[in-house]
Amino acid sequence: MEVETCRMSHVACRMSELIHQFGIEWKILVAQIVNFFILLVILKKFAYGPILNILKERRKKIEEGLLAAEESQKKLGEAEKEKEGILTDARKESIGIIQKSEVTAREKESQILTEAGKKAEGIFVEEKAKIHEEKLKMKEDIYKEFSVFLKEALAKIVEKSPQDLDDNLIQETLRELKEM
Amino acid sequence: MLEISIGAEKIFEVAGFPITNTLLTTWMVVGFFVVVSQLLVRRLQLVPAGIQSVFEAVIEGVLGMMDGVLGERKRSEKYFPLIATIFLFVISSNWFGIFPGFGSIGFNEIYEGNEVFIPFFRSGAADLNFTLALAIISVISVQFLGIAAIGFFKHAKKYFTFKNPIETFVGLLEFISEIAKMISFSFRLFGNVFAGEVLLIIMGFLVPYFVPVPFLFLELFVGFIQALVFAMLTLVFLGMAVSEHH
């Protein structure tokens, strides 16, 4: 702007000259401010918001994944320990069972043996008694028979005189007795 | 002879509203982000791929930087849109300005008796309107967020305190520096980008082939650094505003 047309004070005149020289125009200034806010709104809605959300979501996912991995690792360790414990217990228990069964088996064995021994003894005694009884009975039978025989023999002897007694007679008598 | 204009050139006018080449570039940047974010939001997956991973890398980077200044992720996420948009807006308009065709495709116009070349597009930050707009947004939103975070009176006490003369004076200086911030913000960015543009134009004018290439890389770097500086300074001022004064 030419100095002649400047009717303001000196400083203000210089100011307006400067503004003119630099091409400052309030309409364009406002337009640029509006441009900035348009850009701000658009980027906020379509770029910053969604991307920040996605970044957050990804961070959360990764954190969750890491936590899950850690947890599963811990669980795995626990399971390993538990398995070890169970195995040890089982081993102990099995040893106990074997030992116990061994003891019972031994006990049973001796029991069976004693019982068998006892039984055998019982049978033996019984048999002995039976045999004894039979023997007695036999003896008795023999006595009985013999007494009958003796009686007969005596009777026969009484019937005959001793002078008649010869061997043949005796033999005959015996034969007769036998035939009886 | 090449004409270098400090102000952005007007291309046409719609109902008294001047459309400059920097404004066109800015609209292109906004349009670019509209398209990209639409593509992005439609194909958002938990396992990132393609454009999503680029955006995620940028967002993670900015968030990490913010964590370093603000101290906690929750606060970073709260103020993230402002800082990230400043960064993306500045870096993309800077880098758009390096595209071939920017500053070289245009038309001739008779201006004040001379025939001058007017490019259709010009790097967004090579216009003080753009940088000043961002500076105003930065400073004012820092003030608002400070008030929202710790309350109006506590925030005001940072500038106006009568506990002792020294603090009163320091507070006043701080208040003035808030206005100075707008100027330093806007002129820093404008100066860097405009100087880059001028450098590229002169290099392209002197030696059109190969020689400008290292300068293009330099401008890519400067574009990134300036975006980072703008966002970082806003972040630091924000960090100071939202924490209570001791």
Interface residues (C-beta under 8 A of the other chain):
Chain A: H20 Q21 F22 G23 I24 E25 K27 I28 L29 V30 A31 Q32 I33 N35 F36 I38 L39 L40 I42 L43 K44 K45 F46 A47 Y48 P50 I51 L52 I54 L55 E57 R58 K61
Chain B: S5 I6 G7 A8 F17 P18 T20 T22 L23 T26 W27 V29 V30 F33 V34 S37 Q38 L40 V41 L44 Q45 L46 P48 Q52 F55 E56 I59 E60 E77 F80 P81 L82 A84 T85 L88 F89 D127 L128 N129 F130 L132 A133 L134 I136 I137
